[in-house]
Amino acid sequence: MFENLQDKLDRAFKVLKGQGSITEINVAETMKEIRKALLDADVNYKTAKTFTDQVKEKALGANVLTSISPGQLLTKIMNDELAALMGGEATELDLKNNPTIILIAGLNGAGKTTFTGKLALHLKSKGKKPLMVAGDVYRPAAVDQLQVLGEQVGVPVYANKESKDPVAIALEGIAEGKKNNNNVIIVDTAGRLSIDEALMNEISEVKAQTKPHEILFVVDSMTGQDAVNTAKVFNDRLDFTGVVLTKLDGDTRGGAALSIKSVVDKPIKFIGTGEKMEALDVFYPDRMASRILGMGDVVSLVERAQQQFDEKQAAELQKKIRKNKFDFNDFYGQIQQIKKMGNMKDLMGMIPGVGKMMKNVDIEDDAFKGVESIIQSMTPFERENPDSIQQSRKLRIAKGSGNKLEDVTKLLKQFEDMRKVMKQFSNPAAAAKMMRNMPKMPQR
């Protein structure tokens, strides 16, 4: 996501590299490159022009401190302005009503039904009791898809396959939710392949009858400016409360994310970052701005980790590490938790400076596949007692997992090295001593 834009912005900032001060000439040249980069990313032309004009005005009015370079100052201004362009701060769902009714709208193929399942899981993890309503009566298997997703995330689904009246189904679903004390009711609606009057009249009627507290417009970010134009038409009729950008993990140029707030003046509330049901993030404009500029997003990385790692389990694991009892069962469990955090390349991109290094590196989603197959080929005794794995056992594990003997040997060596380091760092005094004894870097 945003890789091409990031590269072009880097090139634009190089205009100021080595410059002693910010001047009208070098800023104008830099802004020209930035505007071109934004347009190449499919950002709305008026949005791109207004944005670069604002950045230029602030850059020329800023004093360059002796401790920072003009390039660093412009990066800071760009970061602030990009965050403002995308909404400034995160906008939470309004969930104070009981039940809160959320209407999902958008075109076919944007990912409305999948997002409905993801949102239900997200709200369930926040302690809510959601119900999903299958209101798409046109698309083949749409109801079945939502029911499958409901089973997957453990959230009930109201469906009426005998009815072809989306308004009646939505009202029946809301009544069902109230009866069962569901405090959030998410109504999935039908889309079309393109905007038409029948679609707009139908969704308007569903809105009028259900009186939703939130209307979320789901848009495929890979459609660029088409996404923004579609959002404007829907907003004129529905006056939705927020936007959901899906498929931000795909080959998107980022134009929709950068343009949509300025065009429809509605906040982006969520972004879809993968196919897994957990791959849904609250949209934070400041964090996205940092990622676009290659500055990482450590806060989101930590939050994802916190969602997957249980404090009680972490404390028990700490005890095992101190006693050097960390085994392959624990290691396998850690791998599964990391996998739930999302796409590996996306996670690496959240670490400052790493994103640029990883841009030409392909990290498969099944990067752990070889390690997992080796661990799965071990007996329960071997997993609990890694030291017991001698040559004959290595040969059997290699054969059973479809790997080479050297792959098994390499994993065992890496695992043992990791155990030693973990044990050292689990003891604060030993860790401090180790840090003190590290060789000092030569002064420049």
Number of C-alpha atoms within 10 A of each C-alpha: 19 21 21 18 23 20 16 18 24 17 16 22 20 13 16 21 13 10 13 12 15 20 13 11 9 15 24 15 14 22 22 14 20 24 22 20 22 27 19 15 23 23 25 21 15 12 20 21 18 14 20 21 15 13 20 20 12 15 22 15 10 14 12 18 10 9 6 9 18 25 23 15 17 23 19 15 18 24 23 17 20 22 20 17 22 26 23 16 15 17 18 13 17 12 16 10 10 12 18 20 24 25 27 26 25 28 23 18 13 24 19 25 27 19 24 26 28 23 20 27 23 20 14 17 11 9 8 15 20 26 28 30 29 28 32 23 21 14 11 9 11 18 23 13 14 25 20 14 23 21 12 12 16 14 17 19 24 23 21 18 12 8 11 13 14 23 20 16 24 29 17 16 24 25 13 17 25 16 9 11 14 19 18 25 28 28 30 27 26 22 23 15 10 10 15 9 7 10 16 17 13 16 23 16 15 23 18 12 13 17 13 18 18 18 23 22 27 29 28 24 27 21 18 23 21 16 22 25 16 17 23 18 14 20 19 10 12 20 16 22 21 22 27 28 26 24 20 19 19 13 12 21 24 25 26 28 28 27 25 28 20 19 16 20 15 21 23 27 22 24 24 26 21 17 16 14 22 20 19 22 17 17 23 20 26 21 20 23 24 22 24 22 22 23 21 24 21 18 12 18 18 11 11 19 15 12 13 15 14 11 10 9 9 11 11 10 15 17 14 15 22 17 11 14 17 24 19 21 15 15 14 16 10 13 13 13 15 16 15 17 21 21 20 17 18 18 19 20 23 23 19 15 14 16 24 19 10 14 14 9 10 10 13 11 12 11 12 13 10 16 16 17 16 20 20 17 17 21 12 12 10 17 21 16 15 17 11 11 18 10 11 8 15 20 17 13 23 20 14 14 18 12 16 14 15 12 15 22 17 12 15 17 12 11 16 16 11 13 18 14 12 17 20 19 17 16 12 10 11 13 16 12 11 12 11 10 9 8 7 7 6 5 4 3
